[in-house]
């Protein structure tokens, strides 16, 4: 793990780009569309021990906009969902989405030798 990444849950990390204003979600996971697209910035993020919610925005591919749900244990990705669709999914209703800047401050960097 690099200094520009902080662990969230499981194999997933929040990555801060070198401009210190752009954030990406990195880690394992698969979906019908493959792994988590690394080129889409995260505008909001939230998590608990089972799920990570990541709100993505890509103006060139609006069909990829919305909140994805990552099941940390299964390493699967579903979505994107609209706010209305997300509110109807009971497992993630209590997860609060926040700006990536706030999440970055909440997450702590761990050196690779520190273990899980």
Residue pairs with C-beta under 8 A, 6 or more apart in sequence:
1 7
1 13
1 109
1 110
1 111
1 112
3 109
4 15
4 16
4 17
4 18
5 13
5 14
5 15
5 16
5 26
5 109
6 13
6 14
6 16
6 104
6 107
6 108
6 109
7 13
7 107
7 108
7 110
8 14
8 25
8 27
8 45
8 47
8 52
8 103
8 107
9 47
9 48
9 49
9 52
9 72
10 27
10 28
10 72
10 73
10 75
11 27
11 28
11 75
12 25
12 26
12 27
12 28
12 29
12 52
12 70
12 72
13 25
13 26
13 27
14 23
14 24
14 25
14 26
14 42
14 45
14 100
14 103
14 104
14 107
15 23
15 24
15 25
15 26
16 22
16 23
16 100
16 104
17 23
17 24
22 41
23 41
23 42
23 45
23 100
23 101
23 103
23 104
24 38
24 39
24 40
24 41
24 42
25 36
25 42
25 45
25 52
25 54
25 70
26 36
26 38
27 36
27 70
27 75
28 35
28 75
29 35
29 36
29 70
29 75
29 76
29 77
30 75
30 76
30 77
31 68
31 76
31 77
31 78
33 77
35 77
36 54
36 68
36 70
36 77
37 56
37 64
39 58
40 56
40 57
40 58
40 64
41 56
41 57
41 58
42 54
42 55
42 56
42 100
43 55
43 56
43 57
43 99
43 100
44 53
44 54
44 55
44 67
44 97
44 98
44 99
44 100
45 52
45 53
45 54
45 55
45 97
45 98
45 100
45 103
46 52
46 53
46 95
46 96
46 97
46 98
46 103
47 53
47 72
47 95
48 94
48 95
49 72
50 71
50 72
50 73
50 91
51 69
51 70
51 71
51 72
51 91
51 92
51 95
52 69
52 70
52 72
53 67
53 68
53 69
53 70
53 86
53 92
53 95
53 97
54 67
54 68
54 70
55 66
55 67
55 97
56 64
56 65
56 66
56 67
56 68
56 80
57 65
58 64
58 65
64 80
65 80
66 79
66 80
66 81
66 82
67 79
67 80
67 81
67 82
67 83
67 86
67 97
68 77
68 78
68 79
68 80
68 81
69 77
69 78
69 79
69 81
69 86
69 89
69 92
70 76
70 77
71 78
81 89
86 92
87 93
98 106
